[in-house]
């Protein structure tokens, strides 16, 4: 039986916390109409998303350690790690803030604002993650645009087809 690579688990699992964080923001807006049930559901989405993201961090660190220090993508991976860690901290703060407002009739503005900041960081992290790719052996490589000259250790960038 083949051993499961950390990146094989990390890539699909990363969608789970992002989806939970987006759902919490939608539930925050819905709490204006539906009340306390949406407030509590948003809290559990934020808390669960943060917990899963913390678990994914270990696999992310394994990928980061595979990037050679002389690689042109090293700076992007460092920046992505900083944004990802900051995102987890922001949503953990959001979950902590929400514990005081579990009985509220709608989600207070500070919790919504912190969620909006966290989702902005998710978007920035997603952009940075699109700059990184994996070769057939699971090594982290830099993606280059077709009009750029492809130096050794890079693979061509191919936009996703819709």
C-alpha positions as CSV (number, residue, x, y, z in Angstrom):
1,X,0.0,0.0,0.0
2,X,1.4,3.4,-1.0
3,X,2.0,6.0,1.7
4,X,-0.2,9.1,1.5
5,X,1.8,12.2,0.8
6,X,1.0,15.2,3.1
7,X,0.2,17.5,0.1
8,X,-2.3,14.9,-1.1
9,X,-4.3,15.4,2.1
10,X,-3.6,19.1,2.5
11,X,-4.8,20.4,-0.8
12,X,-8.4,19.1,-0.6
13,X,-8.6,19.6,3.2
14,X,-7.7,23.3,2.8
15,X,-11.1,23.8,1.3
16,X,-12.9,22.8,4.5
17,X,-11.8,25.7,6.8
18,X,-12.2,28.2,4.0
19,X,-15.7,26.9,3.3
20,X,-16.5,27.0,7.0
21,X,-15.2,30.6,7.3
22,X,-17.2,31.7,4.3
23,X,-20.3,30.0,5.7
24,X,-19.8,31.8,9.1
25,X,-19.8,35.2,7.2
26,X,-23.0,34.3,5.4
27,X,-24.5,33.2,8.6
28,X,-23.5,36.5,10.2
29,X,-25.6,38.3,7.5
30,X,-28.4,35.8,7.9
31,X,-28.5,36.4,11.6
32,X,-30.1,39.8,10.9
33,X,-33.2,37.9,9.7
34,X,-33.0,34.5,11.5
35,X,-31.6,35.6,14.9
36,X,-29.7,33.6,17.5
37,X,-29.6,30.2,15.7
38,X,-27.5,31.8,12.9
39,X,-25.2,33.5,15.5
40,X,-24.5,30.2,17.1
41,X,-24.0,28.3,13.8
42,X,-21.6,31.0,12.7
43,X,-19.6,30.6,15.9
44,X,-19.3,26.8,15.4
45,X,-18.2,27.3,11.7
46,X,-15.4,29.7,12.8
47,X,-14.3,27.4,15.6
48,X,-14.3,24.3,13.5
49,X,-12.6,26.0,10.6
50,X,-9.8,27.3,12.9
51,X,-9.3,23.8,14.4
52,X,-9.0,22.1,11.0
53,X,-6.7,24.9,9.7
54,X,-4.4,24.3,12.7
55,X,-4.2,20.6,11.8
56,X,-3.4,21.4,8.2
57,X,-0.5,23.6,9.2
58,X,1.7,20.5,10.0
59,X,1.4,19.2,6.4
60,X,2.0,22.7,5.1
61,X,5.2,22.9,7.1
62,X,6.4,19.6,5.5
63,X,5.9,21.1,2.0
64,X,7.7,24.3,3.1
65,X,10.7,22.3,4.2
66,X,11.0,20.8,0.8
67,X,11.6,24.1,-0.9
68,X,15.3,24.7,-1.5
69,X,16.6,27.8,0.1
70,X,18.1,29.0,-3.3
71,X,14.7,28.5,-5.1
72,X,13.1,31.6,-6.5
73,X,9.8,30.5,-5.0
74,X,11.2,30.5,-1.4
75,X,10.1,34.1,-0.8
76,X,6.6,33.4,-2.0
77,X,6.3,30.3,0.3
78,X,7.5,32.3,3.2
79,X,5.0,35.1,2.5
80,X,2.2,32.4,2.1
81,X,3.2,30.8,5.4
82,X,3.0,34.2,7.2
83,X,-0.4,35.0,5.6
84,X,-1.7,31.5,6.4
85,X,-0.6,31.8,10.1
86,X,-2.0,35.3,10.4
87,X,-5.3,34.0,9.0
88,X,-5.5,31.3,11.6
89,X,-4.8,33.8,14.3
90,X,-7.5,36.2,13.0
91,X,-10.1,33.5,12.9
92,X,-9.1,32.1,16.3
93,X,-9.5,35.7,17.7
94,X,-12.9,35.8,16.0
95,X,-14.0,32.5,17.6
96,X,-12.8,33.9,21.0
97,X,-14.7,37.2,20.5
98,X,-17.9,35.3,19.6
99,X,-17.9,33.3,22.8
100,X,-19.1,36.5,24.6
101,X,-22.0,37.0,22.1
102,X,-23.5,33.5,21.8
103,X,-26.8,34.8,23.3
104,X,-27.0,37.8,20.9
105,X,-30.0,38.2,18.6
106,X,-27.6,39.0,15.7
107,X,-23.9,38.9,15.2
108,X,-22.3,42.1,16.5
109,X,-20.2,44.3,14.1
110,X,-16.8,43.5,15.6
111,X,-17.1,39.8,14.9
112,X,-18.3,40.5,11.4
113,X,-15.4,42.9,10.8
114,X,-12.9,40.4,12.1
115,X,-14.4,37.7,9.8
116,X,-14.2,40.1,6.8
117,X,-10.5,40.7,7.6
118,X,-9.9,37.0,7.8
119,X,-11.6,36.4,4.5
120,X,-9.4,39.1,2.9
121,X,-6.4,37.2,4.2
122,X,-7.8,34.0,2.7
123,X,-8.0,35.7,-0.7
124,X,-4.4,36.9,-0.5
125,X,-3.3,33.5,0.6
126,X,-5.1,31.9,-2.3
127,X,-3.4,34.2,-4.7
128,X,0.0,33.4,-3.3
129,X,-0.8,29.6,-3.3
130,X,-1.6,29.9,-7.1
131,X,2.0,31.0,-7.6
132,X,3.3,27.6,-6.3
133,X,2.9,24.2,-8.0
134,X,4.1,20.6,-7.6
135,X,6.0,18.5,-10.0
136,X,5.3,14.8,-10.6
137,X,7.5,13.8,-7.5
138,X,5.6,16.2,-5.2
139,X,8.4,18.8,-5.1
140,X,7.4,22.4,-4.7
141,X,8.1,24.4,-7.9
142,X,7.6,27.9,-9.2
143,X,4.9,28.4,-11.9
144,X,5.8,30.8,-14.7
145,X,3.5,32.4,-17.3
146,X,3.9,31.2,-20.9
147,X,5.3,34.5,-22.1
148,X,8.1,34.3,-19.4
149,X,11.3,32.4,-20.0
150,X,11.1,29.2,-18.0
151,X,14.3,28.8,-16.0
152,X,15.3,25.4,-14.6
153,X,13.2,24.2,-11.7
154,X,10.0,25.8,-13.0
155,X,6.9,24.5,-14.9
156,X,4.7,26.5,-17.2
157,X,1.6,28.1,-15.8
158,X,-1.7,26.8,-17.3
159,X,-4.9,28.6,-16.3
160,X,-7.7,26.4,-15.1
161,X,-10.3,25.6,-17.7
162,X,-13.9,26.3,-16.7
